Amino acid sequence: MFLIFLILSAKQLSYGFPMFKKPSSVMQHYSGPWADINKLGVDIYVVAPFTIEIRCLLDFTFSETSLDCF
């Protein structure tokens, strides 16, 4: 089963990945009178997932558990 997986993965890599990515509707309007507000919205949109991951990592690192590591 693992060999079949590796063969199919190699075939997929040799043929290349299909490009299904569409341009984001959030990131396409940088001109006009609202350009600064649109830029700020895009910056918040890009940074927000990273801050959520940082908070999850900090919660995991500093919360007390019954496991005695240190």
C-alpha positions as CSV (number, residue, x, y, z in Angstrom):
1,M,0.0,0.0,0.0
2,F,2.8,2.4,0.9
3,L,4.6,1.6,-2.4
4,I,1.5,2.5,-4.4
5,F,1.3,5.7,-2.4
6,L,4.9,6.6,-3.3
7,I,4.4,5.7,-7.0
8,L,1.3,7.9,-7.3
9,S,3.0,10.7,-5.4
10,A,6.0,10.5,-7.8
11,K,3.6,10.6,-10.8
12,Q,1.9,13.6,-9.4
13,L,5.2,15.4,-8.9
14,S,6.4,14.5,-12.4
15,Y,3.3,15.9,-14.1
16,G,3.1,19.0,-11.9
17,F,0.4,20.3,-9.7
18,P,-2.7,21.9,-11.3
19,M,-3.1,25.6,-10.6
20,F,-6.5,26.1,-9.0
21,K,-5.5,29.2,-7.1
22,K,-7.8,32.1,-7.8
23,P,-6.8,35.7,-6.9
24,S,-8.2,36.7,-3.6
25,S,-11.0,39.2,-3.7
26,V,-9.6,40.9,-0.6
27,M,-6.2,41.6,-2.1
28,Q,-7.1,43.0,-5.5
29,H,-8.3,46.5,-4.9
30,Y,-5.3,48.8,-4.2
31,S,-6.3,51.8,-6.2
32,G,-8.8,54.6,-5.7
33,P,-9.7,56.7,-2.7
34,W,-10.0,53.6,-0.5
35,A,-6.5,52.3,-1.2
36,D,-5.2,52.9,2.3
37,I,-8.2,51.3,4.0
38,N,-8.0,48.3,1.7
39,K,-4.3,48.0,2.4
40,L,-5.0,48.0,6.1
41,G,-7.7,45.4,5.7
42,V,-5.4,43.1,3.8
43,D,-2.6,43.5,6.4
44,I,-5.1,42.5,9.2
45,Y,-6.3,39.6,7.1
46,V,-2.8,38.3,6.5
47,V,-1.6,38.8,10.1
48,A,-4.7,37.4,12.0
49,P,-4.1,33.7,11.4
50,F,-0.5,34.0,12.6
51,T,-1.6,35.7,15.8
52,I,-4.0,32.9,16.5
53,E,-1.3,30.3,16.1
54,I,1.0,32.3,18.4
55,R,-1.7,32.4,21.1
56,C,-2.3,28.7,20.8
57,L,1.4,28.0,21.0
58,L,1.8,30.2,24.1
59,D,-1.3,28.6,25.8
60,F,0.2,25.2,25.2
61,T,3.6,26.2,26.4
62,F,2.7,28.0,29.6
63,S,-0.4,26.2,30.9
64,E,-0.1,23.9,33.8
65,T,-0.6,20.2,33.2
66,S,-0.3,17.0,35.2
67,L,2.8,16.1,33.1
68,D,6.0,16.8,35.0
69,C,8.6,17.8,32.3
70,F,10.7,20.4,34.2
